[in-house]
Amino acid sequence: MIPSLPSNVNLRLLFTLSLAPFLLAADPQGAGAKTATVTLYLSGVECPGCAYSVNYAISQLKGVGEVVSGQWVDDFVNVTFDPGVVTVHQLAHAVFDAPALHGLPYQASLKLIIPDYAREGNARRVDALLRGWADWAEVELVDPGKGHFTLKFRPLKPGVQPGPQGLALEKIIEAVTAPAPRGIGLRLEIAAAKEPM
């Protein structure tokens, strides 16, 4: 049963709520619910069973609303989630924890683009920032000229308390885009893959 919604809720919001039932559970009135959608790039997915294993593991996390793979076997998954309940790092950890069907654990990563990386002095500042994340993720510089990076999440340490843990998407964005002293004041793009129509 859908809880009653205020009369000023427009049809678009109502449609969104029907597609993301977790929003109703998190906020029955539909007001103030905050979601994010992120593309996690996957390694180790070799068959439809692998894709199912990864999707199921992510979907079982509290705060996850939707998990969409590009195809039966693809190298990415789009996840809509509530960042106040679960972090992108926890999503990646669920991928790591998914039962691996072909040996090695699956791994999730983000693709970051910092377009001004190669401009004077920026590489040094970005590299220093990314070194600070070494406990949380391995960061690989893929294309220095274009500022393309791959951020591969490390597994979370066992025995952590419930709630958001690890590296949060908002912290990544703020650390790169916010002006000093909170960040380094550069533009950031997070690569996103689209599922086929």
N, C-alpha and C positions, 0 to 999 in steps of 0.2 A: 504494500500500500504506500502510495506517495504522500508524504506529509503536505499539508496545505501550504501554499506559497503566497506571499504578499501579492496583492492585486497589481502592483506596479512592475512585476517581473515580466519582461518581454518574452516573446515567443522564442527568440534566439537563445536566451538563457535557459528556457524550459527545454529546448531541443538539446542544448549542451548537457543539461542535467540528465536527460534520458540516455545520452550516450556514455555518461560517466557516472554510474551509480554510486561510486565511492564518495562523490561530492555530497550527496545527500546524507551519507553516514557521517561524514566529517562535519557537516554544517547543514542541519535539516532545513534551515530557512533559505539556503542558497546564497546568503549574503556573506561576503568576506572570504569565501573559499579561494585559495591560491593554488594554482597548479602550474607546472612547467612540463614541457615536452623536450626530451633530449634523444639524440641518436647515439646509441652505443655501438661501436664497431666491434665485431666478434672475431676471435680466432679459434680454430679447432672445430667449428661446425662443419660436418661432412655429409650429413644425411637429414631427412625429415625428422627422424627420431631425435637427433641432436637439437634441431630447431625447437621441437616440442619440449625437450628437457629444459632448455634455456628459458623459453617463454613461460613455462609453468613455474620454474623457480622464481623468476622475477614477479610473476602475477601473485604469488603467495605472500609477498611483503605487504605489511600494513601501509596504506597511503598510496599504493599503486592503483591507478584507475584503468589504464589500457596498455597493452603490450601488442605491438604490431610488427611482424616480420615482413620484409619485402617480398619474399617468396617462400617456398617450402624450405629451400636451403639458400641462405643468404649470409652475407658477412655483416649485417647490421640488424638492429631492432630499434624501433621508436617506442619510447616509454613515456606515458603521461603519468605524473605523480605529484604528490603534495610535498614540497620541499620542507614544510614545517614538521612533517612526520618521518620522512625518509630522505637520505642524501643520495646523490649520484654515486658516491662511493659505495653505499650499501647496495645499490642496484648492481654495480659491478661485482661486488662480493657475492651476491646471489648467483650471478653468472658463473663465478669461480666455484661455488658450492654445488651447482647443478650436477647431477650424475653424468659423468663423462662416459660416452658410449664407445669411444675409440682410444682410450688411454689417457693422454694428458688432459688436465683440466681446461675448460674453456676460459678465455680471457676477454675482458671488455676494456675498451679504450674510448677516449674522446679524441676528436681531431680538432685542434685549435689553430686558428690563423691570426697572427699578429702582423698585419700588413706593413707596419713601420719598423719591424724588427731590424732590418739591415741599415736603417738610417743612423747617423752618427750618435754614438753613445747608447743607443737603445739596446743593442745586443748584450752589452755588459749588464744593464739593469734587469733585462728579462732573464738572462741566465742566472743571476743572483737570486731572483724571485723563485725560479723553478728549482734551484738547488735546495731551497727551503722546504720544498714539498717532497724531498727524497724519501722520507719515512712513509709517505702515503702513495707515491706513484713514481714510476720510471718515466722520464720525459725524453723523447727522441726528437731531435731537430731533423726534419725530413727534407726541407728546402729552405736554406737560409735566405735566399734572395726574395722569396715570397712570404717568409715567416710562417711556414707550415710546421706544426708540431703534432706528435702523437703522444698522448698522455695515457699510459697503461697503469691502471690501478693495481696496487699491491693488495693482497688479502688483508682484511681487518684482523686485529689481534683478538684471540678468543677471550670470552668472559667479560665483554663490554656491557655496560648498562643499556637498558632499552631506550629508544628514542634516536634522534639523528646522531650519526657517528661518522667519523672520517672527514674526507674532503667534500665540502658542499659546493654545488654549482654556483650559488650566490657568492661564496668566498672566492672562487676562481675568478668570476667576473669582476668583483670588486677589487681584488688584488691587482688585476691588470688595468682596469679602466678608471678607477677612482684616482683623483689627483693626490699628490703627496700631501700628507704623510701616510694616508690609508692605502694608497696604491702607487702605481708607476705612471698612470695617466696616458695609457696607449689604447688604441682601438683594438677590439677583440671580436673575432667571429668564431662561432662554434659550428663546425660543419654538420649539416643535417642531410640525411638521405630520405628520399620520398618513396613511399610504397607505390607499386604500379596501380593504375586505375582499374 
